């Protein structure tokens, strides 16, 4: 058995040519588990099983696109192009796949730092410094 072969049940995302494929390594080959449009996801092949765990005790933040969300985890592509795994149970609200997220931790709870209480429908979320008047003026 070659050392560069992925372990059985390894997972990855293949994002290219307009598609986002969630694949699992089964029986010596990659099998597509789910397929969706690429959307705003960055192109590339991203291993989920080798993602580093986010540290909920950190005072900093994790920035990057959300690549994948499953029942247990949120996977985010960090600035260093390494995939970071966040425990989904630590979050009150779950980020969307493709969303450019700033994730921080407050007393062990995951917080979406780039979200405001009021979202603009079909336009994403306003900046934290946006006031209602600025938002209304932007719509005109």
PyMOL commands that set and color helices and strands:
alter all, ss='L'
color gray80, all
select helices_A, chain A and resi 88-90+132-139
alter helices_A, ss='H'
color red, helices_A
select strands_A, chain A and resi 11-16+19-26+29-37+44-47+52-53+61-69+73-77+83-87+100-106+109-112+119-120+124-125
alter strands_A, ss='S'
color yellow, strands_A
deselect
rebuild
show_as cartoon
